[in-house]
Amino acid sequence: MKMAYPNKPNPDDRSDNVEKLQTMVQNTMENMQEAEETLEFSNAEERAKIEAKNERRKESLNSLRSEIEDESQARQNGFQE
């Protein structure tokens, strides 16, 4: 009979977090731009939804940029698992 071992979490690999976060920022900015371009073809209800979503995206961008700073600082400080 085999012994069951509890699931072991994967090690925390932060080596490429800054790059992943930067990609997320770029994608979010592109999505915001695309949404802005659709505003002229939108009715009032759609426009309100798009504008609200872009506001949430702006908040996300601020959080992502803050996280990039944190991860960059951790990298400079030689983060080791």
GIBEL-V41204 format. One record per helix or strand of 3 or more residues. SS is the DSSP state (2 for helix, 1 for strand). FROM is the first residue (numbers start at 1). TO is the last residue. Records with the same first field share a line. If there is no record, write none. Layout:
SS: FROM-TO  FROM-TO
This chain:
2: 17-41  44-76
